[in-house]
Each structure stands twice: as C-alpha cells, then as structure tokens.
C-alpha cells in the first residue's frame, strides 16, 4: 500500500552514516533501492527509538545516532523537483508500507535513489537527537 502524502516517516541514522565530529550525514543514507523507513502514524516518535535501536544497530560498532524525519509529500515533491547538473530529473518517489515482524511501522522507498538525490533528501530532513537518558548500549542491555 502506497502511503498518503500526509504521513511522516523517519530514517534511522547510525554511526556508519553519521560523522559525529562534523554533524554530517552521508548522502548514502538514502542511496539505492528499497530504502527502509518507519511510519510515525503507526509508532510515534518517542517509541521509535527503542524499536529502531533493536533492529538497526550492531554493537559495538554500529550505533543508532539520530533519526531523520520527512513527510511523504515533501519527499515526493523533492524527487519531482530534483535537478542534477542543470537538468531536471523529475524522479518519481513513493513510500510503500512493508510491515515486518520486528517493526510493524516498517515501510520502503522502492525507487533507486542516486547519491545526488540522497544528498538533497538529507539536506531537508528534520533531525531528532537521541532523547535524554537514551544510549544504544542501554537499549542493548534492556532489550
């Protein structure tokens, strides 16, 4: 099921895609096909942290650092308005519900996203920092 434009989604940002010293997120966060995201209408933001930490991090190396939020409509519009090297690309993007046993809010962006478009998406995300008292290690211990 294709998600409506009004829905908000988040993408987990782990240490392998985030440079803590510069605060920079890698454009490869959205590069390629079938990019996993999570729906805020199914699991609200405060509960996403535990759910995503349990499924995306691989301690001790890969830790959940933050979440990037965008509206489905904003994502679709960004693709249609995307210009690469002065050429309008008009990339059709969609978000499709794809619940899995470990995350009922799971969805995917099925289209193959270029590094340039991935970078454009990263520039417009609303970033959410780790909540107070939340550490990846704590989630690992408490489950």
C-alpha positions in Angstrom: 0.0 0.0 0.0 1.4 3.4 -1.1 1.4 5.8 1.8 -0.5 9.1 1.7 1.3 12.4 1.2 0.3 13.5 4.7 2.2 10.8 6.5 5.6 11.4 8.3 8.4 8.9 8.1 11.7 8.6 9.8 15.0 7.0 8.7 17.4 5.6 11.4 20.8 7.3 11.2 23.5 5.0 12.5 27.2 5.7 13.2 28.3 4.3 9.9 26.3 7.1 8.1 26.9 9.9 10.5 30.1 11.8 11.3 29.6 13.0 14.9 32.5 15.5 14.8 31.1 17.4 11.8 27.5 16.6 12.3 27.4 15.5 8.6 25.0 12.7 7.4 26.3 10.6 4.5 24.2 11.0 1.3 24.4 7.2 1.0 21.8 7.2 3.8 19.2 7.2 1.0 21.2 5.8 -1.9 19.9 2.8 -3.8 16.6 0.9 -4.0 14.3 -0.3 -1.2 15.4 2.2 1.5 13.9 1.3 4.8 11.9 3.9 6.8 9.5 3.8 9.6 6.0 5.3 9.8 5.2 7.8 12.6 1.4 7.1 12.3 2.0 3.5 13.3 4.7 4.1 16.0 5.0 7.6 17.4 8.4 9.3 17.5 9.1 8.7 21.3 8.7 4.9 20.8 10.6 4.7 17.5 14.0 4.9 19.3 13.7 1.6 21.1 12.1 -0.1 18.1 14.8 1.1 15.7 17.7 0.6 18.0 16.7 -3.0 18.5 16.6 -3.6 14.7 19.4 -1.4 13.1 22.3 -1.2 15.5 25.0 -3.8 15.7 27.1 -3.1 18.8 29.8 -2.3 19.5 30.4 -0.8 16.0 27.1 0.4 14.5 25.1 2.6 16.9 21.8 4.5 16.4 22.8 8.2 16.5 19.7 10.1 15.4 16.5 10.0 13.3 15.8 11.9 10.2 12.1 12.9 9.6 10.4 13.9 6.3 6.8 14.0 5.1 5.9 11.6 2.3 4.6 14.5 0.2 7.8 16.5 0.8 9.8 13.5 -0.4 7.6 13.1 -3.5 7.9 16.8 -4.3 11.7 16.8 -3.8 12.0 13.9 -6.3 9.9 15.7 -8.9 11.7 19.0 -8.5 15.2 17.4 -8.4 17.8 18.9 -10.8 21.2 17.3 -11.5 23.9 19.3 -13.2 21.2 21.8 -14.5 19.0 19.1 -15.9 15.5 18.5 -14.4 15.3 14.8 -13.4 11.7 14.5 -12.3 12.2 11.4 -10.2 9.0 9.8 -9.0 9.4 8.7 -5.4 6.9 6.8 -3.3 6.8 5.2 0.1 5.1 1.8 0.5 4.0 0.1 3.7 6.1 -3.0 4.3 5.5 -4.2 7.9 7.9 -6.9 9.1 7.8 -9.0 12.3 10.4 -6.7 14.1 8.7 -3.4 13.0 5.1 -3.1 12.2 5.7 0.5 11.1 8.4 -0.5 8.5 8.0 0.9 5.0 10.3 1.3 2.0 11.1 3.8 -0.7 11.3 1.3 -3.6 12.9 3.5 -6.2 16.6 3.5 -6.9 17.9 6.8 -5.4 21.1 8.4 -6.7 23.7 9.8 -4.4 22.8 13.3 -5.6 19.2 12.9 -4.8 20.1 11.2 -1.5 22.1 14.3 -0.6 19.2 16.6 -1.4 16.9 14.5 0.8 19.5 14.6 3.7 19.5 18.5 3.4 15.8 18.8 4.1 15.4 16.2 6.9 14.3 17.3 10.3 16.9 15.7 12.6 16.0 14.3 16.0 18.8 13.8 18.6 18.9 10.9 21.0 16.5 11.5 23.9 17.9 12.2 27.3 18.9 9.1 29.1 18.9 7.0 25.8 22.1 5.2 24.9 22.5 2.4 22.3 24.2 0.4 25.0 21.3 0.8 27.4 18.8 -0.4 24.8 21.1 -3.4 24.1 21.1 -4.3 27.8 17.4 -3.7 28.5 16.1 -5.1 25.2 
